[in-house]
Amino acid sequence: LTASAQLCRLAILHWQALGQEGRIINVASRAAYRGDSPAHWHYAASKGGMVAMTKSIARGFAAQQIYAFAICPGFTMTGMAEDYLESRGGDKLLADIPLGRVAMPEEVATLVRFCALEAPPSMTGAVLDINGASYVR
């Protein structure tokens, strides 16, 4: 969270110095809202902080045309997720996802691209879920 905050601050300062529009897309997690296991509460806390930071950036800099979005995926089929699913009994974890599968990296990338290039400025501060309905707010 600290590194993300520092990078966001540097990006904002850069866009302010140039008088340019900017877009920040932070990737958090469904754990920001759903929580996580007691062994991983530090992860959930950092993702909750990421969401709060993104909302604060949106509120603080929208008037300067600096927009911020947070994307909250659930499990995403990366090498790391595959190993985790296998080590924790994948079928049991998949049963908690109504879609019946984890997100593919391309699906998350589509959402990141939309926020970076197409999302209307009025969407600044939005938190977007992509988790197969494993957590619905």
SVG drawing of the C-alpha trace seen along z (x, -y; Angstrom):
<svg xmlns="http://www.w3.org/2000/svg" viewBox="-25 -23 32 53">
<polyline fill="none" stroke="black" stroke-width="0.4" points="0.0,0.0 2.8,-2.4 4.5,-1.9 1.2,-2.4 0.5,-5.6 4.0,-7.0 3.5,-6.2 0.1,-7.8 1.5,-10.9 4.3,-11.1 1.9,-10.7 -0.4,-13.4 2.5,-15.8 3.6,-15.0 0.2,-15.7 -0.2,-18.9 3.2,-20.2 2.2,-19.6 -1.4,-20.8 -2.5,-17.5 -5.4,-15.1 -4.4,-11.9 -5.9,-8.5 -5.0,-6.2 -6.2,-2.7 -5.5,-0.8 -6.0,2.9 -7.3,3.9 -9.3,7.1 -12.7,8.3 -11.0,8.8 -11.2,5.1 -15.0,5.6 -15.4,9.3 -12.3,9.7 -10.1,12.7 -9.0,15.6 -7.4,14.8 -4.1,15.9 -4.4,13.1 -6.1,10.2 -3.1,8.0 -3.9,8.6 -7.5,7.6 -6.5,4.5 -4.1,3.3 -6.7,3.8 -9.3,1.8 -6.7,-0.9 -6.2,-0.8 -9.9,-1.4 -10.0,-4.3 -6.9,-5.9 -8.4,-5.7 -11.7,-7.3 -9.7,-10.0 -7.7,-10.7 -10.9,-10.9 -12.5,-13.4 -9.3,-15.4 -8.2,-15.8 -11.3,-15.5 -11.4,-19.2 -7.9,-19.1 -8.9,-16.4 -7.1,-13.7 -9.3,-10.6 -9.0,-7.5 -10.6,-4.1 -10.2,-0.9 -10.7,2.6 -11.4,5.4 -10.9,8.8 -11.5,12.1 -9.3,15.0 -7.7,14.5 -6.2,17.4 -2.6,16.5 0.2,19.0 0.0,17.7 -3.7,18.3 -3.4,21.8 -0.9,22.8 -3.1,21.3 -6.3,23.0 -4.5,26.4 -3.1,26.0 -6.4,25.1 -8.7,27.6 -9.7,25.8 -13.2,27.4 -14.2,26.0 -13.1,22.5 -14.7,22.7 -18.0,23.7 -18.0,20.2 -18.0,18.5 -21.5,18.6 -19.9,18.1 -18.2,21.5 -14.7,20.3 -12.1,17.6 -11.6,14.6 -9.2,14.7 -6.4,12.2 -7.8,10.9 -11.1,10.0 -9.3,7.9 -7.2,6.3 -10.4,5.3 -11.6,3.5 -8.3,1.8 -8.2,0.7 -11.8,-0.7 -10.9,-2.8 -7.7,-4.0 -9.2,-5.0 -13.0,-5.1 -14.5,-5.6 -16.2,-9.0 -14.8,-11.5 -18.0,-11.2 -17.0,-7.7 -14.0,-8.9 -14.0,-7.2 -15.7,-4.1 -14.8,-0.7 -15.4,2.1 -15.8,5.7 -14.8,8.6 -15.2,11.8 -17.8,14.0 -20.4,12.9 -18.3,14.4 -18.9,11.1 -21.7,8.8 -22.2,5.4"/>
</svg>
